[in-house]
Amino acid sequence: MSTTDITPDPTTARPSVREVARRIATAPTASALAALLLTGLFFSLKSDRFLQTQNLSLVLQQVMVVGVLAIGQTLVILTAGIDLSVGTVMAFGQIVMTKLAVESGVQPLLAIGLGILACVAFVLLNGALVTGVGLPAFIVTLGTFNIAFALTHIYSDDMTYTGLPSQMLFFGRTFSIAGAEFTYGTVLMLVLFGIAWYALTQTAWGRHVYAVGDNPEAARLTGIKTNRVLLSVYVIAGLMYGIAAMLLVARTELGDPNAGQTTENLDTITAVVLGGTSLFGGRGSIIGTLIGAVIVGVFRNGLTLIGVEVIYQYLVTGILVILAVSIDQLAQRRRA
């Protein structure tokens, strides 16, 4: 019985420099980076204040909450799901931690931990319904959106909590580097993106996430415990929403039941899609999501600097989402 040697010829297996350059140029992350540079160039021409160090550091401060939320959203979308409950779950978490600290006298760090756990519990419920009952993530998270919204207002009695302990405001504090001010929350956001990048690209768990998103049945047949992977994704997403709630409290210095009800949902999806992650699952980059979050922050900041009203900022953001999804749809058809 003869066998066939399928070892690739090293002279043909190694891509040429031109091919490597083409792959880099057409990669979703590279496209997102190009979009960021073009956006920055446009606003720098429209406003002299845009490229000032103080303004750029402000953009990063504004991005930190959406950025951390977008990490969780990326994980869910990579598994071919979507989470519409991002903003209201975060709002519930920050109300839990602030009310416990202000009204109940709970130790600040414990209050923060309980608020984060509340977010994890909500999103774990999403994961359980998706994996256990087989409901579409869109429907489940739409329901959770309303449940979290209602519980936030019921639990808070529509009150805004102020006078928070200093421990809850740590990540909103600033430090200076070369004349620019950064918050510790921005540093935490970048650290979380680094951890997420490592987990998705350098671990078996990350490969399983991509496999489940690309073809769950094929992943199951290869021995991947798809339900376990999906549940882990939702748990980590809930953890990110809880951390984002902590950062929101630190940045605003209050607990507001109306915070993050709508804009965070739209902004996280926008960031993920602009970053090149496919809404069909199985393809995407966490670094692309970071770039996408910065693009969203740059757009909002730049439009404000040139005097565009907030309502038109929503209009532009909506157009960006439609364009990004359209490009993803066309790419999906070409692959098919």
PyMOL commands that set and color helices and strands:
alter all, ss='L'
color gray80, all
select helices_A, chain A and resi 10-13+17-26+28-46+53-78+86-102+108-133+137-156+166-172+184-202+204-214+216-221+226-252+263-274+286-305+310-335
alter helices_A, ss='H'
color red, helices_A
select strands_A, chain A and resi 174-177+180-183
alter strands_A, ss='S'
color yellow, strands_A
deselect
rebuild
show_as cartoon
